C-alpha cells in the first residue's frame, strides 16, 4: 500500500457544456473551457488562488 500524498486535484466536466470545473487540493474552485488553462491554474500555486481553510 502506498502512502497518500495529501494533494488531490479534481476536474469534472459540466454535462451539456464545454465547461470544466476544477477543485484544487487547497479547496479552491475554478471553471474554464480550456483544459490547459485549468491545469495551469491548478498547478500555479500560490498565484491564482488561495486556500479556503
Backbone bond lengths (Angstrom), bond angles and torsions (degrees), N, CA, C in turn:
res aa  C-N    CA-C-N  psi(-1)  N-CA   C-N-CA  omega(-1)  CA-C   N-CA-C  phi
1 X - - - 1.452 - - 1.526 108.68 -
2 X 1.331 116.69 138.38 1.456 120.76 179.87 1.521 110.85 -95.44
3 X 1.330 115.85 152.26 1.462 120.90 179.12 1.527 109.39 -78.40
4 X 1.336 117.44 142.04 1.455 120.20 178.45 1.531 111.29 -68.05
5 X 1.321 116.42 145.99 1.459 120.62 -179.83 1.517 112.02 -85.80
6 X 1.326 118.01 -22.56 1.450 121.51 -178.85 1.521 113.35 85.96
7 X 1.329 117.98 -4.67 1.453 121.02 179.06 1.520 109.61 -114.52
8 X 1.321 115.50 109.65 1.461 120.96 179.38 1.518 108.30 -117.83
9 X 1.312 115.93 123.41 1.457 123.25 175.96 1.523 106.89 -109.67
10 X 1.322 117.15 134.93 1.457 119.74 -179.23 1.518 109.44 -132.60
11 X 1.317 115.76 131.54 1.458 121.23 174.61 1.520 107.69 -126.59
12 X 1.325 115.39 125.51 1.457 122.02 178.22 1.518 109.13 -117.52
13 X 1.308 116.03 143.37 1.446 121.87 174.39 1.522 107.11 -86.46
14 X 1.326 117.80 134.18 1.461 122.29 176.99 1.528 106.59 -85.64
15 X 1.338 117.47 109.06 1.462 121.22 -175.64 1.534 112.62 -53.97
16 X 1.323 115.47 139.71 1.455 121.75 178.49 1.520 114.12 82.16
17 X 1.347 116.77 4.65 1.462 121.33 -179.38 1.524 109.32 -135.90
18 X 1.313 115.19 177.84 1.463 121.20 171.68 1.520 110.51 -103.08
19 X 1.324 116.70 19.80 1.460 122.80 -173.05 1.524 110.84 -96.09
20 X 1.329 114.92 136.99 1.464 122.53 172.90 1.522 107.89 -107.09
21 X 1.326 116.41 139.72 1.462 122.03 177.05 1.516 107.56 -115.40
22 X 1.323 116.13 119.01 1.453 120.74 -177.27 1.515 112.11 -110.47
23 X 1.321 115.71 142.84 1.455 122.62 173.68 1.516 107.08 -125.39
24 X 1.327 116.00 121.24 1.457 122.64 -178.49 1.531 110.37 -83.80
25 X 1.310 115.88 163.40 1.466 120.52 178.54 1.523 111.71 -61.68
26 X 1.345 118.05 -21.38 1.469 120.72 -179.71 1.524 111.50 -85.26
27 X 1.329 117.37 -7.20 1.452 121.25 179.11 1.519 114.18 101.53
28 X 1.326 118.23 -10.27 1.453 121.42 178.33 1.522 109.78 -69.22
29 X 1.339 116.22 149.61 1.450 121.88 180.00 1.518 109.88 -124.07
30 X 1.347 115.31 153.03 1.462 120.95 -176.41 1.519 108.30 -155.96
31 X 1.329 117.06 148.86 1.457 120.79 173.27 1.516 108.96 -122.31
32 X 1.332 115.61 147.58 1.458 121.69 179.37 1.519 108.92 -161.19
33 X 1.330 116.15 155.61 1.459 120.85 174.77 1.522 111.84 -92.09
34 X 1.316 117.33 -21.67 1.471 122.65 -176.26 1.530 110.08 -98.59
35 X 1.336 118.13 117.68 1.462 120.20 -179.72 1.528 113.51 -60.40
36 X 1.335 117.39 -35.19 1.468 120.18 179.10 1.523 110.11 -65.48
37 X 1.333 116.72 -43.77 1.463 120.76 177.94 1.531 110.91 -61.92
38 X 1.327 116.80 -37.09 1.464 120.44 179.22 1.527 110.52 -62.91
39 X 1.341 117.01 -48.18 1.468 120.02 -179.24 1.514 111.73 -66.82
40 X 1.328 117.50 -36.79 1.466 119.65 176.35 1.520 110.62 -61.72
41 X 1.328 116.93 -40.56 1.469 121.34 177.63 1.527 109.97 -63.36
42 X 1.339 116.75 -47.87 1.462 120.07 -177.14 1.519 112.77 -63.58
43 X 1.317 116.61 -40.65 1.462 120.06 -175.00 1.525 112.80 -90.49
44 X 1.326 118.08 2.82 1.452 122.28 -174.97 1.516 115.27 -91.33
45 X 1.301 118.66 31.41 1.471 121.19 179.86 1.507 111.52 -60.92
46 X 1.312 118.20 142.36 1.470 127.48 -3.15 1.517 112.90 -90.90
47 X 1.322 118.84 1.15 1.458 120.44 -178.95 1.513 111.82 -72.89
48 X 1.324 116.06 142.12 1.450 121.00 176.38 1.510 114.64 98.37
49 X 1.308 117.12 -27.74 1.455 119.06 177.90 1.524 110.80 -165.88
50 X 1.302 114.43 163.88 1.465 121.06 -179.87 1.524 109.08 -135.58
51 X 1.294 116.18 162.84 1.461 122.16 -179.69 1.523 111.10 -63.14
52 X 1.315 115.69 142.62 1.467 120.76 174.64 1.522 111.11 -92.33
53 X 1.313 117.83 11.93 1.468 121.78 -174.89 1.434 115.49 -83.72
